[in-house]
Amino acid sequence: MSRIGKLPVTLPAGVTVTFENGLLTVKGSKGTLTQKVTGDIDIKVEGASAHVLTTGDAEGTNAKHGLYRALLHNMVVGVTEGYTISLNVNGVGWKVSKSGNKLVLNVGFSHPIEFTEPAGITFACPSDKEITVSGIDKVVVGQTAANIRKVRIPEPYHGYGIAYKGEVIERKEGKTGGKGKK
């Protein structure tokens, strides 16, 4: 039995969890999330907590037990608090802005790069060097932030690029002149 799967998920006030025909639905103040559940997994709601249970001994059931418990917890946090990822832009003359529902990146290319907000995701630009990606689905927020970062991955010599806030970029020394053969 999975150690993570055994833990109950606490349901805050205003959150409802339903599990019918293999479809898990979580409703809260920020929206509704659904997740298809496969395998020998059952979800029971008792009062202010939800329990993920295994109903068989098929191979991989323990792994799915912990997986679906973690997904349920992420869904509950998403519909109550939401998720936010911040990115920093570091480069000479580089800047970001928001135009309607598009994020416009001027990051050293001959043309600006535009990202349209996916469904359920909002972009914000508190400054011209910072991007905030927020939404209720943890997976979509993380993937959107990763796609933005992929435009200019931070390089180790000058530190230019788009990095997660708080990310440590290991810097390299670079070339040193005059120390080779004569």
LUMRO-252721 format. One record per atom (N, C-alpha, C): x, y, z; residue number from 1; atom name. Coordinates in Angstrom, 1 decimal. Atoms other than C-alpha are relative to their C-alpha. Layout:
<koldrens>
KOLDREN       xx       yy       zz    nr   atom
KOLDREN        X        Y        Z   NUM     CA
...
</koldrens>
This chain:
<koldrens>
KOLDREN       xx       yy       zz    nr   atom
KOLDREN      0.8     -1.2      0.0     1      N
KOLDREN      0.0      0.0      0.0     1     CA
KOLDREN      0.9      1.2      0.0     1      C
KOLDREN     -0.8     -1.2      0.1     2      N
KOLDREN      1.3      3.4     -0.9     2     CA
KOLDREN     -0.1      0.9      1.2     2      C
KOLDREN      0.0     -0.8     -1.2     3      N
KOLDREN      2.4      5.6      2.0     3     CA
KOLDREN     -0.7      1.4     -0.3     3      C
KOLDREN      0.7     -1.3      0.3     4      N
KOLDREN      1.2      8.8      0.2     4     CA
KOLDREN     -1.4     -0.3     -0.2     4      C
KOLDREN      1.4      0.3      0.3     5      N
KOLDREN     -2.0      7.1     -1.0     5     CA
KOLDREN     -0.9     -0.2      1.3     5      C
KOLDREN      0.8      0.3     -1.2     6      N
KOLDREN     -3.0      6.2      2.6     6     CA
KOLDREN     -0.5      1.3      0.7     6      C
KOLDREN      0.3     -1.3     -0.7     7      N
KOLDREN     -3.1      9.9      3.7     7     CA
KOLDREN     -1.3      0.6     -0.5     7      C
KOLDREN      1.2     -0.6      0.5     8      N
KOLDREN     -6.5     11.5      3.6     8     CA
KOLDREN      0.2      1.4     -0.5     8      C
KOLDREN      0.0     -1.3      0.6     9      N
KOLDREN     -7.1     14.7      1.6     9     CA
KOLDREN     -1.0      0.9      0.8     9      C
KOLDREN      0.9     -0.9     -0.8    10      N
KOLDREN     -8.6     17.5      3.8    10     CA
KOLDREN     -0.7      0.9     -1.0    10      C
KOLDREN      0.8     -0.8      0.9    11      N
KOLDREN    -11.4     19.3      2.0    11     CA
KOLDREN     -0.4      1.3      0.8    11      C
KOLDREN      0.4     -1.2     -0.7    12      N
KOLDREN    -11.8     23.0      3.0    12     CA
KOLDREN     -1.5      0.3     -0.3    12      C
KOLDREN      1.4     -0.4      0.2    13      N
KOLDREN    -15.2     24.6      3.3    13     CA
KOLDREN     -0.2      0.5     -1.4    13      C
KOLDREN      0.3     -0.5      1.4    14      N
KOLDREN    -16.8     25.2     -0.1    14     CA
KOLDREN      0.5     -0.9     -1.1    14      C
KOLDREN     -0.5      0.9      1.0    15      N
KOLDREN    -15.1     22.3     -1.9    15     CA
KOLDREN     -0.8     -1.3      0.0    15      C
KOLDREN      0.8      1.2      0.1    16      N
KOLDREN    -17.1     19.4     -3.2    16     CA
KOLDREN      0.8     -0.9     -0.9    16      C
KOLDREN     -0.6      1.0      0.8    17      N
KOLDREN    -15.6     16.2     -4.5    17     CA
KOLDREN     -1.0     -1.1     -0.4    17      C
KOLDREN      0.9      1.1      0.4    18      N
KOLDREN    -17.6     13.7     -6.6    18     CA
KOLDREN      0.9     -1.0     -0.8    18      C
KOLDREN     -0.7      1.0      0.8    19      N
KOLDREN    -16.4     10.4     -8.1    19     CA
KOLDREN     -1.0     -1.0     -0.5    19      C
KOLDREN      1.0      0.8      0.6    20      N
KOLDREN    -18.7      8.7    -10.6    20     CA
KOLDREN      0.5     -0.5     -1.3    20      C
KOLDREN     -0.4      0.7      1.3    21      N
KOLDREN    -17.9      6.2    -13.5    21     CA
KOLDREN      1.4      0.3     -0.4    21      C
KOLDREN     -1.4     -0.3      0.3    22      N
KOLDREN    -14.2      6.8    -13.2    22     CA
KOLDREN      0.4      1.4     -0.3    22      C
KOLDREN     -0.3     -1.4      0.2    23      N
KOLDREN    -14.4     10.6    -13.4    23     CA
KOLDREN      0.0      0.7      1.4    23      C
KOLDREN     -0.1     -0.7     -1.3    24      N
KOLDREN    -13.2     12.6    -10.4    24     CA
KOLDREN     -0.2      1.5     -0.3    24      C
KOLDREN      0.4     -1.4      0.2    25      N
KOLDREN    -14.7     16.1    -10.2    25     CA
KOLDREN      0.2      0.8      1.3    25      C
KOLDREN     -0.3     -0.8     -1.2    26      N
KOLDREN    -13.5     18.8     -7.7    26     CA
KOLDREN     -0.5      1.4     -0.4    26      C
KOLDREN      0.5     -1.4      0.2    27      N
KOLDREN    -15.5     22.1     -7.5    27     CA
KOLDREN      0.3      0.8      1.2    27      C
KOLDREN     -0.4     -0.9     -1.1    28      N
KOLDREN    -14.4     25.1     -5.5    28     CA
KOLDREN     -0.3      1.4     -0.4    28      C
KOLDREN      0.4     -1.4      0.3    29      N
KOLDREN    -14.6     28.9     -5.4    29     CA
KOLDREN      0.7      0.5     -1.3    29      C
KOLDREN     -0.7     -0.4      1.2    30      N
KOLDREN    -12.1     29.3     -8.3    30     CA
KOLDREN     -0.4     -0.7     -1.3    30      C
KOLDREN      0.4      0.7      1.2    31      N
KOLDREN    -13.6     26.8    -10.7    31     CA
KOLDREN     -0.2     -1.5      0.3    31      C
KOLDREN      0.2      1.4      0.0    32      N
KOLDREN    -14.0     23.1    -11.5    32     CA
KOLDREN      1.1     -0.7     -0.7    32      C
KOLDREN     -1.0      0.8      0.6    33      N
KOLDREN    -11.4     20.5    -12.3    33     CA
KOLDREN     -0.5     -1.5     -0.1    33      C
KOLDREN      0.4      1.4      0.1    34      N
KOLDREN    -11.9     16.9    -13.6    34     CA
KOLDREN      1.2     -0.8     -0.4    34      C
KOLDREN     -1.1      0.9      0.2    35      N
KOLDREN     -9.6     13.9    -13.8    35     CA
KOLDREN     -0.6     -1.4     -0.2    35      C
KOLDREN      0.4      1.4      0.3    36      N
KOLDREN    -10.2     10.5    -15.4    36     CA
KOLDREN      0.9     -0.9      0.9    36      C
KOLDREN     -0.7      0.9     -0.9    37      N
KOLDREN     -9.2      7.7    -12.9    37     CA
KOLDREN     -0.2     -1.4     -0.6    37      C
KOLDREN      0.0      1.4      0.6    38      N
KOLDREN     -8.2      4.3    -14.3    38     CA
KOLDREN      0.6     -1.0      1.0    38      C
KOLDREN     -0.5      1.1     -0.9    39      N
KOLDREN     -7.4      1.0    -12.6    39     CA
KOLDREN     -0.9     -0.3      1.2    39      C
KOLDREN      0.7      0.4     -1.2    40      N
KOLDREN     -8.5     -0.4     -9.3    40     CA
KOLDREN      0.0      1.0      1.1    40      C
KOLDREN     -0.1     -1.1     -1.0    41      N
KOLDREN     -8.9      2.9     -7.5    41     CA
KOLDREN     -1.5      0.5      0.3    41      C
KOLDREN      1.3     -0.6     -0.4    42      N
KOLDREN    -12.0      4.2     -5.6    42     CA
KOLDREN      0.3      1.2      0.9    42      C
KOLDREN     -0.2     -1.2     -0.8    43      N
KOLDREN    -12.4      7.6     -3.9    43     CA
KOLDREN     -1.3      0.2      0.8    43      C
KOLDREN      1.1     -0.2     -1.0    44      N
KOLDREN    -14.6      8.0     -0.8    44     CA
KOLDREN      0.1      1.3      0.7    44      C
KOLDREN      0.1     -1.3     -0.7    45      N
KOLDREN    -15.7     11.3      0.7    45     CA
KOLDREN     -0.7     -0.2      1.3    45      C
KOLDREN      0.6      0.2     -1.3    46      N
KOLDREN    -16.4     11.2      4.4    46     CA
KOLDREN      0.2      1.4      0.8    46      C
KOLDREN     -0.1     -1.3     -0.8    47      N
KOLDREN    -17.2     14.6      6.0    47     CA
KOLDREN      0.9      1.0     -0.7    47      C
KOLDREN     -0.9     -1.1      0.6    48      N
KOLDREN    -14.4     17.1      5.4    48     CA
KOLDREN      1.3     -0.7     -0.5    48      C
KOLDREN     -1.2      0.6      0.6    49      N
KOLDREN    -11.9     14.6      4.0    49     CA
KOLDREN     -0.4     -1.1     -1.1    49      C
KOLDREN      0.2      1.0      1.0    50      N
KOLDREN    -11.5     12.3      1.0    50     CA
KOLDREN      1.1     -1.0      0.1    50      C
KOLDREN     -0.9      1.1      0.0    51      N
KOLDREN     -9.8      8.9      0.9    51     CA
KOLDREN      0.1     -0.7     -1.3    51      C
KOLDREN     -0.3      0.8      1.3    52      N
KOLDREN     -8.2      7.2     -2.1    52     CA
KOLDREN      0.3     -1.4      0.4    52      C
KOLDREN     -0.1      1.4     -0.4    53      N
KOLDREN     -8.6      3.4     -1.8    53     CA
KOLDREN      0.3     -0.8     -1.2    53      C
KOLDREN     -0.2      0.9      1.0    54      N
KOLDREN     -7.4      0.5     -3.8    54     CA
KOLDREN     -1.1     -1.1      0.1    54      C
KOLDREN      1.1      1.1      0.0    55      N
KOLDREN    -10.0     -2.2     -4.8    55     CA
KOLDREN      0.5     -1.3     -0.6    55      C
KOLDREN     -0.6      1.2      0.5    56      N
KOLDREN     -7.7     -4.8     -6.3    56     CA
KOLDREN      1.5     -0.1      0.1    56      C
KOLDREN     -1.5      0.3     -0.1    57      N
KOLDREN     -4.2     -6.3     -6.6    57     CA
KOLDREN      0.7      0.0     -1.3    57      C
KOLDREN     -0.6     -0.1      1.3    58      N
KOLDREN     -3.5     -5.5    -10.2    58     CA
KOLDREN      1.4      0.6      0.1    58      C
KOLDREN     -1.4     -0.6      0.0    59      N
KOLDREN      0.1     -4.6    -11.1    59     CA
KOLDREN     -0.1      1.5     -0.3    59      C
KOLDREN      0.0     -1.4      0.1    60      N
KOLDREN      0.7     -0.9    -10.7    60     CA
KOLDREN     -1.0      0.7      0.8    60      C
KOLDREN      1.1     -0.6     -0.8    61      N
KOLDREN     -2.2     -0.3     -8.4    61     CA
KOLDREN      0.6      0.9      1.1    61      C
KOLDREN     -0.6     -0.9     -1.0    62      N
KOLDREN      0.1      1.0     -5.6    62     CA
KOLDREN      0.5      1.3     -0.5    62      C
KOLDREN     -0.5     -1.3      0.6    63      N
KOLDREN      1.7      3.5     -7.9    63     CA
KOLDREN     -1.1      0.9     -0.3    63      C
KOLDREN      1.2     -0.8      0.3    64      N
KOLDREN     -1.7      4.7     -9.1    64     CA
KOLDREN     -0.6      0.5      1.3    64      C
KOLDREN      0.6     -0.5     -1.2    65      N
KOLDREN     -2.8      4.9     -5.5    65     CA
KOLDREN      0.6      1.3      0.5    65      C
KOLDREN     -0.7     -1.2     -0.4    66      N
KOLDREN     -0.2      7.5     -4.6    66     CA
KOLDREN     -0.2      1.1     -1.0    66      C
KOLDREN      0.2     -1.0      1.1    67      N
KOLDREN     -0.6      9.2     -8.0    67     CA
KOLDREN     -1.3      0.7      0.1    67      C
KOLDREN      1.3     -0.6      0.0    68      N
KOLDREN     -4.3      9.8     -7.7    68     CA
KOLDREN     -0.3      0.7      1.3    68      C
KOLDREN      0.1     -0.8     -1.2    69      N
KOLDREN     -4.1     10.9     -4.1    69     CA
KOLDREN      0.7      1.4     -0.2    69      C
KOLDREN     -0.7     -1.2      0.3    70      N
KOLDREN     -1.5     13.5     -5.2    70     CA
KOLDREN     -0.7      0.9     -0.9    70      C
KOLDREN      0.8     -0.8      0.9    71      N
KOLDREN     -3.6     14.6     -8.1    71     CA
KOLDREN     -1.2      0.6      0.6    71      C
KOLDREN      1.2     -0.5     -0.7    72      N
KOLDREN     -6.7     14.9     -5.9    72     CA
KOLDREN      0.4      1.2      0.9    72      C
KOLDREN     -0.5     -1.1     -0.9    73      N
KOLDREN     -4.7     17.1     -3.4    73     CA
KOLDREN      0.3      1.2     -0.8    73      C
KOLDREN     -0.3     -1.1      0.9    74      N
KOLDREN     -3.4     19.3     -6.3    74     CA
KOLDREN     -1.3      0.7     -0.5    74      C
KOLDREN      1.2     -0.5      0.5    75      N
KOLDREN     -6.9     19.7     -7.6    75     CA
KOLDREN     -0.7      0.8      1.1    75      C
KOLDREN      0.6     -0.7     -1.1    76      N
KOLDREN     -8.2     20.7     -4.1    76     CA
KOLDREN      0.7      1.4      0.2    76      C
KOLDREN     -0.8     -1.2     -0.2    77      N
KOLDREN     -5.4     23.3     -3.7    77     CA
KOLDREN     -0.3      0.9     -1.2    77      C
KOLDREN      0.2     -0.9      1.1    78      N
KOLDREN     -6.0     24.6     -7.2    78     CA
KOLDREN     -1.4      0.7      0.0    78      C
KOLDREN      1.4     -0.7      0.0    79      N
KOLDREN     -9.8     25.3     -6.8    79     CA
KOLDREN     -0.2      0.9      1.2    79      C
KOLDREN      0.1     -0.9     -1.2    80      N
KOLDREN     -9.2     27.0     -3.4    80     CA
KOLDREN      1.0      1.1     -0.1    80      C
KOLDREN     -1.0     -1.1     -0.1    81      N
KOLDREN     -5.9     28.9     -3.7    81     CA
KOLDREN      0.5      0.3     -1.4    81      C
KOLDREN     -0.6     -0.2      1.3    82      N
KOLDREN     -4.7     28.4     -7.3    82     CA
KOLDREN      1.5     -0.1      0.0    82      C
KOLDREN     -1.4      0.2      0.1    83      N
KOLDREN     -1.1     28.1     -8.5    83     CA
KOLDREN      0.6      1.2     -0.8    83      C
KOLDREN     -0.7     -1.1      0.7    84      N
KOLDREN      1.4     30.8     -9.6    84     CA
KOLDREN      1.5     -0.3     -0.1    84      C
KOLDREN     -1.4      0.1      0.3    85      N
KOLDREN      4.8     30.6    -11.2    85     CA
KOLDREN      0.5      1.3     -0.5    85      C
KOLDREN     -0.6     -1.2      0.4    86      N
KOLDREN      7.0     33.6    -11.6    86     CA
KOLDREN      1.3     -0.3     -0.8    86      C
KOLDREN     -1.3      0.2      0.8    87      N
KOLDREN      9.8     33.9    -14.3    87     CA
KOLDREN      0.6      1.4     -0.1    87      C
KOLDREN     -0.7     -1.2      0.1    88      N
KOLDREN     12.5     36.5    -14.5    88     CA
KOLDREN      0.7      0.0     -1.4    88      C
KOLDREN     -0.6     -0.1      1.3    89      N
KOLDREN     13.9     37.8    -17.8    89     CA
KOLDREN      1.3      0.8      0.2    89      C
KOLDREN     -1.2     -0.7     -0.2    90      N
KOLDREN     17.6     38.7    -17.8    90     CA
KOLDREN      0.8      0.1     -1.3    90      C
KOLDREN     -0.7     -0.2      1.3    91      N
KOLDREN     19.3     40.2    -20.9    91     CA
KOLDREN      0.0      1.5     -0.3    91      C
KOLDREN     -0.2     -1.4      0.4    92      N
KOLDREN     20.5     43.6    -22.2    92     CA
KOLDREN     -1.1      0.3     -1.0    92      C
KOLDREN      1.0     -0.4      0.9    93      N
KOLDREN     17.5     45.3    -23.8    93     CA
KOLDREN     -1.2     -0.9     -0.1    93      C
KOLDREN      1.1      0.9      0.1    94      N
KOLDREN     15.2     42.4    -23.2    94     CA
KOLDREN     -1.2      0.5      0.9    94      C
KOLDREN      1.2     -0.4     -0.8    95      N
KOLDREN     11.6     43.1    -22.0    95     CA
KOLDREN     -1.2     -0.8     -0.4    95      C
KOLDREN      1.2      0.7      0.2    96      N
KOLDREN      8.2     41.5    -21.7    96     CA
KOLDREN     -1.2      1.0      0.3    96      C
KOLDREN      1.2     -0.8     -0.2    97      N
KOLDREN      4.7     43.0    -21.9    97     CA
KOLDREN     -1.2     -0.8     -0.3    97      C
KOLDREN      1.3      0.7      0.2    98      N
KOLDREN      1.1     41.9    -22.0    98     CA
KOLDREN     -0.9      0.9     -0.9    98      C
KOLDREN      0.9     -0.7      0.9    99      N
KOLDREN     -1.1     42.9    -24.9    99     CA
KOLDREN     -1.3     -0.8     -0.2    99      C
KOLDREN      1.2      0.7      0.0   100      N
KOLDREN     -4.7     41.8    -24.5   100     CA
KOLDREN      0.2     -1.3      0.7   100      C
KOLDREN     -0.2      1.3     -0.7   101      N
KOLDREN     -4.6     38.1    -23.8   101     CA
KOLDREN      1.3     -0.7     -0.5   101      C
KOLDREN     -1.2      0.5      0.5   102      N
KOLDREN     -1.1     37.7    -25.3   102     CA
KOLDREN      1.2      0.6      0.8   102      C
KOLDREN     -1.2     -0.4     -0.7   103      N
KOLDREN      2.3     37.8    -23.7   103     CA
KOLDREN      1.0      0.2     -1.1   103      C
KOLDREN     -0.9     -0.4      1.0   104      N
KOLDREN      4.9     39.6    -25.9   104     CA
KOLDREN      1.4      0.0      0.6   104      C
KOLDREN     -1.4      0.1     -0.5   105      N
KOLDREN      8.6     38.7    -25.4   105     CA
KOLDREN      0.9      0.6     -1.0   105      C
KOLDREN     -1.1     -0.6      0.8   106      N
KOLDREN     11.4     40.9    -26.8   106     CA
KOLDREN      1.2     -0.5      0.6   106      C
KOLDREN     -1.1      0.6     -0.7   107      N
KOLDREN     14.3     38.7    -25.9   107     CA
KOLDREN      1.2     -0.3     -1.0   107      C
KOLDREN     -1.2      0.1      0.8   108      N
KOLDREN     17.1     39.3    -28.5   108     CA
KOLDREN     -0.2     -0.6     -1.4   108      C
KOLDREN      0.2      0.5      1.3   109      N
KOLDREN     15.5     37.9    -31.6   109     CA
KOLDREN     -0.4      1.2     -0.9   109      C
KOLDREN      0.3     -1.1      0.9   110      N
KOLDREN     14.8     40.0    -34.7   110     CA
KOLDREN     -1.5      0.3      0.0   110      C
KOLDREN      1.4     -0.2      0.0   111      N
KOLDREN     11.1     39.7    -34.0   111     CA
KOLDREN     -0.5     -0.3      1.4   111      C
KOLDREN      0.6      0.3     -1.3   112      N
KOLDREN      8.9     39.6    -30.8   112     CA
KOLDREN     -0.6     -1.4     -0.1   112      C
KOLDREN      0.6      1.3     -0.2   113      N
KOLDREN      7.7     36.2    -29.6   113     CA
KOLDREN     -1.3      0.2      0.8   113      C
KOLDREN      1.3     -0.2     -0.6   114      N
KOLDREN      4.0     36.0    -28.7   114     CA
KOLDREN     -0.6     -1.3      0.5   114      C
KOLDREN      0.7      1.1     -0.6   115      N
KOLDREN      2.2     33.6    -26.4   115     CA
KOLDREN     -1.4      0.3      0.3   115      C
KOLDREN      1.4     -0.2     -0.3   116      N
KOLDREN     -1.6     33.4    -26.2   116     CA
KOLDREN     -0.3     -0.8      1.2   116      C
KOLDREN      0.4      0.6     -1.3   117      N
KOLDREN     -3.1     32.6    -22.8   117     CA
KOLDREN     -0.8     -1.3     -0.3   117      C
KOLDREN      0.9      1.2      0.2   118      N
KOLDREN     -4.3     28.9    -22.8   118     CA
KOLDREN     -1.2      0.2      0.9   118      C
KOLDREN      1.2     -0.1     -0.8   119      N
KOLDREN     -7.7     28.3    -21.3   119     CA
KOLDREN      0.3     -0.3      1.4   119      C
KOLDREN     -0.2      0.1     -1.4   120      N
KOLDREN     -7.7     28.8    -17.6   120     CA
KOLDREN      1.3      0.6      0.6   120      C
KOLDREN     -1.3     -0.5     -0.4   121      N
KOLDREN     -4.3     30.5    -17.5   121     CA
KOLDREN     -0.1      1.6     -0.2   121      C
KOLDREN     -0.2     -1.4      0.1   122      N
KOLDREN     -3.6     34.2    -16.9   122     CA
KOLDREN      1.4      0.4      0.1   122      C
KOLDREN     -1.4     -0.6     -0.1   123      N
KOLDREN     -0.4     36.1    -17.6   123     CA
KOLDREN     -0.1      1.4      0.6   123      C
KOLDREN     -0.1     -1.4     -0.6   124      N
KOLDREN      0.7     39.2    -15.7   124     CA
KOLDREN      1.5      0.4     -0.1   124      C
KOLDREN     -1.4     -0.5      0.1   125      N
KOLDREN      3.8     41.4    -16.1   125     CA
KOLDREN      0.1      1.1      1.0   125      C
KOLDREN     -0.1     -1.0     -1.1   126      N
KOLDREN      4.4     43.2    -12.8   126     CA
KOLDREN      1.1      1.1     -0.4   126      C
KOLDREN     -1.0     -0.9      0.5   127      N
KOLDREN      7.5     44.8    -14.5   127     CA
KOLDREN      0.4     -0.5     -1.4   127      C
KOLDREN     -0.4      0.4      1.4   128      N
KOLDREN      9.2     44.6    -17.9   128     CA
KOLDREN      1.0     -1.1      0.0   128      C
KOLDREN     -1.0      1.1     -0.1   129      N
KOLDREN     11.6     41.9    -16.6   129     CA
KOLDREN     -0.6     -1.2      0.8   129      C
KOLDREN      0.6      1.1     -0.7   130      N
KOLDREN      9.1     39.6    -14.8   130     CA
KOLDREN     -1.3     -0.4     -0.6   130      C
KOLDREN      1.2      0.6      0.5   131      N
KOLDREN      6.3     37.3    -15.9   131     CA
KOLDREN     -0.6     -0.9      1.1   131      C
KOLDREN      0.7      0.8     -0.9   132      N
KOLDREN      3.7     35.7    -13.7   132     CA
KOLDREN     -1.1     -0.8     -0.7   132      C
KOLDREN      1.0      0.9      0.6   133      N
KOLDREN      1.7     32.6    -14.9   133     CA
KOLDREN     -0.8     -0.6      1.1   133      C
KOLDREN      0.8      0.5     -1.0   134      N
KOLDREN     -1.3     31.7    -12.8   134     CA
KOLDREN     -1.2     -0.7     -0.5   134      C
KOLDREN      1.2      0.8      0.4   135      N
KOLDREN     -4.3     29.3    -12.9   135     CA
KOLDREN     -0.3     -1.0      1.1   135      C
KOLDREN      0.5      1.0     -1.0   136      N
KOLDREN     -6.1     26.5    -11.1   136     CA
KOLDREN      0.6     -1.4     -0.2   136      C
KOLDREN     -0.5      1.3      0.3   137      N
KOLDREN     -4.6     23.5    -12.9   137     CA
KOLDREN      1.6      0.0      0.1   137      C
KOLDREN     -1.5      0.0     -0.2   138      N
KOLDREN     -1.0     22.8    -11.6   138     CA
KOLDREN      0.7     -0.5     -1.2   138      C
KOLDREN     -0.7      0.5      1.2   139      N
KOLDREN      0.0     20.8    -14.7   139     CA
KOLDREN      0.0      1.0     -1.1   139      C
KOLDREN      0.0     -1.0      1.1   140      N
KOLDREN     -1.1     23.5    -17.2   140     CA
KOLDREN      0.8      1.2      0.3   140      C
KOLDREN     -0.8     -1.2     -0.4   141      N
KOLDREN      0.5     26.3    -15.2   141     CA
KOLDREN      1.5     -0.3     -0.1   141      C
KOLDREN     -1.4      0.4      0.1   142      N
KOLDREN      3.8     24.4    -15.0   142     CA
KOLDREN      0.4     -0.2     -1.4   142      C
KOLDREN     -0.4      0.2      1.4   143      N
KOLDREN      3.8     23.4    -18.7   143     CA
KOLDREN      0.0      1.3     -0.7   143      C
KOLDREN     -0.1     -1.3      0.7   144      N
KOLDREN      3.0     27.0    -19.8   144     CA
KOLDREN      1.2      0.7      0.4   144      C
KOLDREN     -1.2     -0.7     -0.4   145      N
KOLDREN      5.8     28.4    -17.7   145     CA
KOLDREN      1.2     -0.7     -0.6   145      C
KOLDREN     -1.2      0.7      0.6   146      N
KOLDREN      8.2     25.7    -19.1   146     CA
KOLDREN      0.1      0.4     -1.5   146      C
KOLDREN     -0.1     -0.4      1.5   147      N
KOLDREN      7.2     26.6    -22.7   147     CA
KOLDREN      0.5      1.4     -0.1   147      C
KOLDREN     -0.6     -1.4      0.1   148      N
KOLDREN      7.9     30.3    -22.0   148     CA
KOLDREN      1.5      0.0      0.3   148      C
KOLDREN     -1.4      0.0     -0.3   149      N
KOLDREN     11.2     29.5    -20.4   149     CA
KOLDREN      0.8     -0.6     -1.1   149      C
KOLDREN     -0.7      0.6      1.1   150      N
KOLDREN     12.1     27.3    -23.4   150     CA
KOLDREN      0.4      0.9     -1.1   150      C
KOLDREN     -0.3     -1.0      1.1   151      N
KOLDREN     12.2     30.4    -25.7   151     CA
KOLDREN      1.5      0.4      0.2   151      C
KOLDREN     -1.4     -0.3     -0.3   152      N
KOLDREN     15.5     31.4    -24.0   152     CA
KOLDREN      0.4     -0.6      1.3   152      C
KOLDREN     -0.5      0.7     -1.2   153      N
KOLDREN     17.0     28.9    -21.6   153     CA
KOLDREN      1.2      0.8      0.6   153      C
KOLDREN     -1.1     -0.7     -0.5   154      N
KOLDREN     19.4     30.6    -19.2   154     CA
KOLDREN      1.4     -0.6     -0.4   154      C
KOLDREN     -1.3      0.6      0.4   155      N
KOLDREN     23.0     30.3    -20.4   155     CA
KOLDREN      1.0      0.3      1.1   155      C
KOLDREN     -0.8      0.0     -1.2   156      N
KOLDREN     25.9     29.8    -17.9   156     CA
KOLDREN      1.1      1.1      0.0   156      C
KOLDREN     -1.1     -0.9      0.0   157      N
KOLDREN     28.4     32.5    -19.0   157     CA
KOLDREN     -0.4      1.4      0.4   157      C
KOLDREN      0.4     -1.3     -0.4   158      N
KOLDREN     26.5     35.7    -18.7   158     CA
KOLDREN     -1.3      0.0      0.9   158      C
KOLDREN      1.3      0.1     -0.8   159      N
KOLDREN     23.2     34.5    -17.1   159     CA
KOLDREN     -1.2      0.5     -0.8   159      C
KOLDREN      1.1     -0.5      0.8   160      N
KOLDREN     21.1     35.7    -20.0   160     CA
KOLDREN     -1.0     -1.1     -0.2   160      C
KOLDREN      1.0      1.0      0.2   161      N
KOLDREN     17.8     34.0    -20.4   161     CA
KOLDREN     -1.3      0.2      0.8   161      C
KOLDREN      1.3     -0.1     -0.8   162      N
KOLDREN     14.3     33.4    -18.9   162     CA
KOLDREN      0.1     -1.1      1.0   162      C
KOLDREN     -0.2      0.9     -1.1   163      N
KOLDREN     14.6     31.7    -15.5   163     CA
KOLDREN     -1.2      0.1      0.9   163      C
KOLDREN      1.0      0.0     -1.1   164      N
KOLDREN     12.2     30.7    -12.8   164     CA
KOLDREN      0.5      0.9      1.1   164      C
KOLDREN     -0.4     -0.9     -1.1   165      N
KOLDREN     12.2     33.1     -9.9   165     CA
KOLDREN      0.6     -0.9      1.1   165      C
KOLDREN     -0.7      0.7     -1.1   166      N
KOLDREN     14.7     31.9     -7.3   166     CA
KOLDREN      0.8     -1.2     -0.6   166      C
KOLDREN     -0.8      1.0      0.6   167      N
KOLDREN     16.3     29.5     -9.8   167     CA
KOLDREN      1.5      0.4      0.1   167      C
KOLDREN     -1.4     -0.2     -0.1   168      N
KOLDREN     20.1     29.2     -9.3   168     CA
KOLDREN      0.6     -0.4     -1.3   168      C
KOLDREN     -0.7      0.4      1.3   169      N
KOLDREN     22.0     29.3    -12.6   169     CA
KOLDREN      1.5     -0.1      0.3   169      C
KOLDREN     -1.4      0.2     -0.3   170      N
KOLDREN     25.4     27.8    -12.2   170     CA
KOLDREN      0.8      0.6     -1.1   170      C
KOLDREN     -0.8     -0.8      1.0   171      N
KOLDREN     27.9     30.2    -13.8   171     CA
KOLDREN      1.3     -0.7     -0.3   171      C
KOLDREN     -1.3      0.5      0.4   172      N
KOLDREN     31.0     29.3    -15.7   172     CA
KOLDREN      1.0      1.2     -0.1   172      C
KOLDREN     -1.0     -1.0      0.1   173      N
KOLDREN     34.2     31.2    -15.8   173     CA
KOLDREN      0.3      0.6     -1.3   173      C
KOLDREN     -0.2     -0.5      1.3   174      N
KOLDREN     34.7     31.5    -19.5   174     CA
KOLDREN      1.5     -0.1     -0.3   174      C
KOLDREN     -1.4      0.1      0.4   175      N
KOLDREN     38.0     31.9    -21.4   175     CA
KOLDREN      0.8      1.0      0.7   175      C
KOLDREN     -1.0     -0.9     -0.6   176      N
KOLDREN     41.1     33.4    -19.9   176     CA
KOLDREN      1.1      0.2     -1.1   176      C
KOLDREN     -1.0     -0.3      1.1   177      N
KOLDREN     43.5     35.2    -22.3   177     CA
KOLDREN      1.4     -0.1      0.5   177      C
KOLDREN     -1.5      0.0     -0.3   178      N
KOLDREN     47.3     34.7    -22.4   178     CA
KOLDREN      0.5     -1.1      0.8   178      C
KOLDREN     -0.5      1.0     -0.8   179      N
KOLDREN     47.5     31.5    -20.5   179     CA
KOLDREN      0.4     -1.3     -0.8   179      C
KOLDREN     -0.3      1.1      0.8   180      N
KOLDREN     48.1     29.2    -23.5   180     CA
KOLDREN      1.4     -0.1     -0.4   180      C
KOLDREN     -1.4      0.1      0.4   181      N
KOLDREN     51.2     28.2    -25.4   181     CA
KOLDREN      0.5      1.3     -0.7   181      C
KOLDREN     -0.6     -1.2      0.6   182      N
KOLDREN     53.6     30.9    -26.6   182     CA
KOLDREN      0.6     -0.4     -1.3   182      C
</koldrens>
